[in-house]
Amino acid sequence: MDYLLLVSGLTCLVIGLAGAVLPLPGPPLSFGGILLLHYSKFAEFSQNTIIAFGVITVLITALDYYIPIWGTKKFGGSKWGTIGSGIGLLVGMFLGPFGLFIGAFIGAFIGEYLSSKNQNIAFKAALGSFLGLIAGIVAKTTLCLVMLGYSILEIYQSFQ
């Protein structure tokens, strides 16, 4: 049973890392991997570590959908650009690995262009959405790498 938990936990951590970039729930999968490993004999995480990773996972997962919209606003986008960015993110999830990037950018651009009729303003809002999406991916990837590294260290120490 411990080996099944070990393999399942590591699989979740690796898929979670991939999901930090692909349209998969990366941090929640990685956190699930941490929990699976915790219940094996190969890793024992403190209660504080599990709570910290859990809280950070929830925060980053929630912010991941908000940051591109915030980026649109920060770069001068209106309500229409923000709505377009949100719709673009949703549509982009179904368009493959780069769909989120393209969807958020095009959605913000179209929404803002419909509102302002100005390509420069629309492009600036779309750029904000894109940069917000990149910031979210960096945050998710960092968290998933930290969880993976911490897990590998715990597994390594169990073999000592």
ChimeraX commands (.cxc) that place a marker at each C-alpha (Angstrom):
marker #1 position 0.00,0.00,0.00 radius 0.5
marker #1 position 2.84,2.39,0.81 radius 0.5
marker #1 position 4.36,1.91,-2.64 radius 0.5
marker #1 position 1.00,2.64,-4.27 radius 0.5
marker #1 position 0.76,5.86,-2.24 radius 0.5
marker #1 position 4.35,6.72,-3.20 radius 0.5
marker #1 position 3.77,6.21,-6.93 radius 0.5
marker #1 position 0.37,7.95,-6.84 radius 0.5
marker #1 position 1.76,10.87,-4.85 radius 0.5
marker #1 position 4.72,11.38,-7.16 radius 0.5
marker #1 position 2.46,11.07,-10.20 radius 0.5
marker #1 position 0.15,13.76,-8.82 radius 0.5
marker #1 position 3.13,16.02,-8.12 radius 0.5
marker #1 position 4.51,15.64,-11.66 radius 0.5
marker #1 position 1.12,16.04,-13.34 radius 0.5
marker #1 position 0.49,19.02,-11.05 radius 0.5
marker #1 position 3.71,20.61,-12.26 radius 0.5
marker #1 position 2.61,20.11,-15.87 radius 0.5
marker #1 position -0.80,21.48,-14.91 radius 0.5
marker #1 position 0.80,24.70,-13.75 radius 0.5
marker #1 position 1.22,25.52,-17.45 radius 0.5
marker #1 position -1.44,23.34,-19.10 radius 0.5
marker #1 position -5.14,23.79,-18.43 radius 0.5
marker #1 position -5.14,21.33,-15.52 radius 0.5
marker #1 position -5.54,22.10,-11.82 radius 0.5
marker #1 position -1.78,22.05,-11.16 radius 0.5
marker #1 position -1.42,23.19,-7.54 radius 0.5
marker #1 position -4.41,21.16,-6.28 radius 0.5
marker #1 position -3.00,18.04,-7.95 radius 0.5
marker #1 position 0.41,18.68,-6.40 radius 0.5
marker #1 position -1.18,19.24,-3.00 radius 0.5
marker #1 position -3.04,15.95,-3.43 radius 0.5
marker #1 position 0.34,14.33,-4.09 radius 0.5
marker #1 position 1.66,15.80,-0.83 radius 0.5
marker #1 position -1.28,14.30,1.05 radius 0.5
marker #1 position -0.83,10.89,-0.57 radius 0.5
marker #1 position 2.85,10.88,0.33 radius 0.5
marker #1 position 2.08,12.00,3.87 radius 0.5
marker #1 position -0.02,8.89,4.42 radius 0.5
marker #1 position 2.75,6.63,3.15 radius 0.5
marker #1 position 5.77,5.56,5.15 radius 0.5
marker #1 position 8.03,7.50,2.79 radius 0.5
marker #1 position 7.22,11.05,3.87 radius 0.5
marker #1 position 5.94,12.72,6.97 radius 0.5
marker #1 position 5.01,16.37,6.67 radius 0.5
marker #1 position 4.28,18.46,9.74 radius 0.5
marker #1 position 0.76,19.69,10.28 radius 0.5
marker #1 position 1.98,23.26,9.75 radius 0.5
marker #1 position 3.53,22.31,6.40 radius 0.5
marker #1 position 0.34,20.67,5.18 radius 0.5
marker #1 position -1.78,23.63,6.31 radius 0.5
marker #1 position 0.62,26.13,4.72 radius 0.5
marker #1 position 0.70,24.26,1.40 radius 0.5
marker #1 position -3.09,23.92,1.53 radius 0.5
marker #1 position -3.72,27.60,2.16 radius 0.5
marker #1 position -1.22,28.70,-0.48 radius 0.5
marker #1 position -2.74,26.24,-2.96 radius 0.5
marker #1 position -6.23,27.64,-2.41 radius 0.5
marker #1 position -4.99,31.24,-2.70 radius 0.5
marker #1 position -2.97,30.69,-5.86 radius 0.5
marker #1 position -5.74,28.65,-7.47 radius 0.5
marker #1 position -8.29,31.39,-6.77 radius 0.5
marker #1 position -5.94,34.19,-7.84 radius 0.5
marker #1 position -5.07,32.36,-11.04 radius 0.5
marker #1 position -8.46,33.29,-12.46 radius 0.5
marker #1 position -8.41,36.81,-11.09 radius 0.5
marker #1 position -4.86,37.95,-12.03 radius 0.5
marker #1 position -5.43,38.18,-15.82 radius 0.5
marker #1 position -8.57,40.20,-15.19 radius 0.5
marker #1 position -6.67,42.43,-12.75 radius 0.5
marker #1 position -3.90,42.83,-15.36 radius 0.5
marker #1 position -6.46,44.01,-17.88 radius 0.5
marker #1 position -7.70,46.67,-15.44 radius 0.5
marker #1 position -4.18,47.65,-14.40 radius 0.5
marker #1 position -3.22,48.33,-18.02 radius 0.5
marker #1 position -6.19,50.61,-18.57 radius 0.5
marker #1 position -8.86,48.15,-19.60 radius 0.5
marker #1 position -12.49,48.93,-18.96 radius 0.5
marker #1 position -15.25,46.68,-17.70 radius 0.5
marker #1 position -15.64,45.36,-21.25 radius 0.5
marker #1 position -11.98,44.40,-21.50 radius 0.5
marker #1 position -12.20,42.67,-18.13 radius 0.5
marker #1 position -15.31,40.74,-19.17 radius 0.5
marker #1 position -13.65,39.83,-22.47 radius 0.5
marker #1 position -10.57,38.56,-20.65 radius 0.5
marker #1 position -12.72,36.37,-18.38 radius 0.5
marker #1 position -14.70,34.95,-21.30 radius 0.5
marker #1 position -11.48,34.42,-23.25 radius 0.5
marker #1 position -9.99,32.47,-20.34 radius 0.5
marker #1 position -13.03,30.21,-20.19 radius 0.5
marker #1 position -13.11,29.61,-23.93 radius 0.5
marker #1 position -9.33,29.20,-24.05 radius 0.5
marker #1 position -9.44,26.27,-21.62 radius 0.5
marker #1 position -10.94,24.19,-24.42 radius 0.5
marker #1 position -8.48,25.24,-27.12 radius 0.5
marker #1 position -5.41,23.27,-26.12 radius 0.5
marker #1 position -2.28,24.15,-24.20 radius 0.5
marker #1 position -1.94,27.68,-25.56 radius 0.5
marker #1 position -5.67,28.38,-25.53 radius 0.5
marker #1 position -5.55,30.19,-22.19 radius 0.5
marker #1 position -2.90,32.60,-23.47 radius 0.5
marker #1 position -4.66,33.25,-26.73 radius 0.5
marker #1 position -8.14,33.31,-25.22 radius 0.5
marker #1 position -7.30,35.82,-22.49 radius 0.5
marker #1 position -5.45,38.08,-24.92 radius 0.5
marker #1 position -8.05,37.99,-27.69 radius 0.5
marker #1 position -10.96,38.20,-25.25 radius 0.5
marker #1 position -9.53,41.30,-23.57 radius 0.5
marker #1 position -8.69,42.84,-26.95 radius 0.5
marker #1 position -12.16,42.26,-28.40 radius 0.5
marker #1 position -13.94,43.40,-25.25 radius 0.5
marker #1 position -11.90,46.56,-24.99 radius 0.5
marker #1 position -12.08,47.29,-28.71 radius 0.5
marker #1 position -15.87,46.99,-28.65 radius 0.5
marker #1 position -15.89,49.49,-25.79 radius 0.5
marker #1 position -13.31,52.04,-26.91 radius 0.5
marker #1 position -13.00,51.50,-30.68 radius 0.5
marker #1 position -9.30,52.22,-30.17 radius 0.5
marker #1 position -6.78,49.53,-31.15 radius 0.5
marker #1 position -4.01,50.96,-28.97 radius 0.5
marker #1 position -6.13,50.94,-25.83 radius 0.5
marker #1 position -7.44,47.46,-26.69 radius 0.5
marker #1 position -3.93,46.13,-27.26 radius 0.5
marker #1 position -2.67,47.60,-23.98 radius 0.5
marker #1 position -5.56,45.98,-22.06 radius 0.5
marker #1 position -4.92,42.66,-23.82 radius 0.5
marker #1 position -1.23,42.89,-22.94 radius 0.5
marker #1 position -2.18,43.41,-19.29 radius 0.5
marker #1 position -4.33,40.29,-19.42 radius 0.5
marker #1 position -1.51,38.30,-21.00 radius 0.5
marker #1 position 1.04,39.49,-18.43 radius 0.5
marker #1 position -1.39,38.67,-15.64 radius 0.5
marker #1 position -1.77,35.16,-17.02 radius 0.5
marker #1 position 2.02,34.77,-17.16 radius 0.5
marker #1 position 2.29,35.96,-13.54 radius 0.5
marker #1 position -0.27,33.34,-12.51 radius 0.5
marker #1 position 1.63,30.61,-14.32 radius 0.5
marker #1 position 4.88,31.65,-12.65 radius 0.5
marker #1 position 3.18,31.53,-9.22 radius 0.5
marker #1 position 1.63,28.11,-9.90 radius 0.5
marker #1 position 4.86,26.68,-11.29 radius 0.5
marker #1 position 6.85,27.98,-8.33 radius 0.5
marker #1 position 4.43,26.46,-5.84 radius 0.5
marker #1 position 4.37,23.11,-7.65 radius 0.5
marker #1 position 8.17,23.03,-7.83 radius 0.5
marker #1 position 8.45,23.81,-4.11 radius 0.5
marker #1 position 5.99,21.03,-3.27 radius 0.5
marker #1 position 7.81,18.59,-5.55 radius 0.5
marker #1 position 11.22,19.52,-4.15 radius 0.5
marker #1 position 10.01,19.31,-0.57 radius 0.5
marker #1 position 8.48,15.91,-1.26 radius 0.5
marker #1 position 11.62,14.56,-2.89 radius 0.5
marker #1 position 13.64,15.74,0.10 radius 0.5
marker #1 position 11.24,13.99,2.49 radius 0.5
marker #1 position 11.34,10.76,0.45 radius 0.5
marker #1 position 15.14,10.91,0.24 radius 0.5
marker #1 position 15.39,11.33,4.02 radius 0.5
marker #1 position 13.16,8.30,4.58 radius 0.5
marker #1 position 15.73,6.14,2.82 radius 0.5
marker #1 position 18.58,7.36,5.02 radius 0.5
marker link #1:1,2 radius 0.2
marker link #1:2,3 radius 0.2
marker link #1:3,4 radius 0.2
marker link #1:4,5 radius 0.2
marker link #1:5,6 radius 0.2
marker link #1:6,7 radius 0.2
marker link #1:7,8 radius 0.2
marker link #1:8,9 radius 0.2
marker link #1:9,10 radius 0.2
marker link #1:10,11 radius 0.2
marker link #1:11,12 radius 0.2
marker link #1:12,13 radius 0.2
marker link #1:13,14 radius 0.2
marker link #1:14,15 radius 0.2
marker link #1:15,16 radius 0.2
marker link #1:16,17 radius 0.2
marker link #1:17,18 radius 0.2
marker link #1:18,19 radius 0.2
marker link #1:19,20 radius 0.2
marker link #1:20,21 radius 0.2
marker link #1:21,22 radius 0.2
marker link #1:22,23 radius 0.2
marker link #1:23,24 radius 0.2
marker link #1:24,25 radius 0.2
marker link #1:25,26 radius 0.2
marker link #1:26,27 radius 0.2
marker link #1:27,28 radius 0.2
marker link #1:28,29 radius 0.2
marker link #1:29,30 radius 0.2
marker link #1:30,31 radius 0.2
marker link #1:31,32 radius 0.2
marker link #1:32,33 radius 0.2
marker link #1:33,34 radius 0.2
marker link #1:34,35 radius 0.2
marker link #1:35,36 radius 0.2
marker link #1:36,37 radius 0.2
marker link #1:37,38 radius 0.2
marker link #1:38,39 radius 0.2
marker link #1:39,40 radius 0.2
marker link #1:40,41 radius 0.2
marker link #1:41,42 radius 0.2
marker link #1:42,43 radius 0.2
marker link #1:43,44 radius 0.2
marker link #1:44,45 radius 0.2
marker link #1:45,46 radius 0.2
marker link #1:46,47 radius 0.2
marker link #1:47,48 radius 0.2
marker link #1:48,49 radius 0.2
marker link #1:49,50 radius 0.2
marker link #1:50,51 radius 0.2
marker link #1:51,52 radius 0.2
marker link #1:52,53 radius 0.2
marker link #1:53,54 radius 0.2
marker link #1:54,55 radius 0.2
marker link #1:55,56 radius 0.2
marker link #1:56,57 radius 0.2
marker link #1:57,58 radius 0.2
marker link #1:58,59 radius 0.2
marker link #1:59,60 radius 0.2
marker link #1:60,61 radius 0.2
marker link #1:61,62 radius 0.2
marker link #1:62,63 radius 0.2
marker link #1:63,64 radius 0.2
marker link #1:64,65 radius 0.2
marker link #1:65,66 radius 0.2
marker link #1:66,67 radius 0.2
marker link #1:67,68 radius 0.2
marker link #1:68,69 radius 0.2
marker link #1:69,70 radius 0.2
marker link #1:70,71 radius 0.2
marker link #1:71,72 radius 0.2
marker link #1:72,73 radius 0.2
marker link #1:73,74 radius 0.2
marker link #1:74,75 radius 0.2
marker link #1:75,76 radius 0.2
marker link #1:76,77 radius 0.2
marker link #1:77,78 radius 0.2
marker link #1:78,79 radius 0.2
marker link #1:79,80 radius 0.2
marker link #1:80,81 radius 0.2
marker link #1:81,82 radius 0.2
marker link #1:82,83 radius 0.2
marker link #1:83,84 radius 0.2
marker link #1:84,85 radius 0.2
marker link #1:85,86 radius 0.2
marker link #1:86,87 radius 0.2
marker link #1:87,88 radius 0.2
marker link #1:88,89 radius 0.2
marker link #1:89,90 radius 0.2
marker link #1:90,91 radius 0.2
marker link #1:91,92 radius 0.2
marker link #1:92,93 radius 0.2
marker link #1:93,94 radius 0.2
marker link #1:94,95 radius 0.2
marker link #1:95,96 radius 0.2
marker link #1:96,97 radius 0.2
marker link #1:97,98 radius 0.2
marker link #1:98,99 radius 0.2
marker link #1:99,100 radius 0.2
marker link #1:100,101 radius 0.2
marker link #1:101,102 radius 0.2
marker link #1:102,103 radius 0.2
marker link #1:103,104 radius 0.2
marker link #1:104,105 radius 0.2
marker link #1:105,106 radius 0.2
marker link #1:106,107 radius 0.2
marker link #1:107,108 radius 0.2
marker link #1:108,109 radius 0.2
marker link #1:109,110 radius 0.2
marker link #1:110,111 radius 0.2
marker link #1:111,112 radius 0.2
marker link #1:112,113 radius 0.2
marker link #1:113,114 radius 0.2
marker link #1:114,115 radius 0.2
marker link #1:115,116 radius 0.2
marker link #1:116,117 radius 0.2
marker link #1:117,118 radius 0.2
marker link #1:118,119 radius 0.2
marker link #1:119,120 radius 0.2
marker link #1:120,121 radius 0.2
marker link #1:121,122 radius 0.2
marker link #1:122,123 radius 0.2
marker link #1:123,124 radius 0.2
marker link #1:124,125 radius 0.2
marker link #1:125,126 radius 0.2
marker link #1:126,127 radius 0.2
marker link #1:127,128 radius 0.2
marker link #1:128,129 radius 0.2
marker link #1:129,130 radius 0.2
marker link #1:130,131 radius 0.2
marker link #1:131,132 radius 0.2
marker link #1:132,133 radius 0.2
marker link #1:133,134 radius 0.2
marker link #1:134,135 radius 0.2
marker link #1:135,136 radius 0.2
marker link #1:136,137 radius 0.2
marker link #1:137,138 radius 0.2
marker link #1:138,139 radius 0.2
marker link #1:139,140 radius 0.2
marker link #1:140,141 radius 0.2
marker link #1:141,142 radius 0.2
marker link #1:142,143 radius 0.2
marker link #1:143,144 radius 0.2
marker link #1:144,145 radius 0.2
marker link #1:145,146 radius 0.2
marker link #1:146,147 radius 0.2
marker link #1:147,148 radius 0.2
marker link #1:148,149 radius 0.2
marker link #1:149,150 radius 0.2
marker link #1:150,151 radius 0.2
marker link #1:151,152 radius 0.2
marker link #1:152,153 radius 0.2
marker link #1:153,154 radius 0.2
marker link #1:154,155 radius 0.2
marker link #1:155,156 radius 0.2
marker link #1:156,157 radius 0.2
marker link #1:157,158 radius 0.2
marker link #1:158,159 radius 0.2
marker link #1:159,160 radius 0.2
view
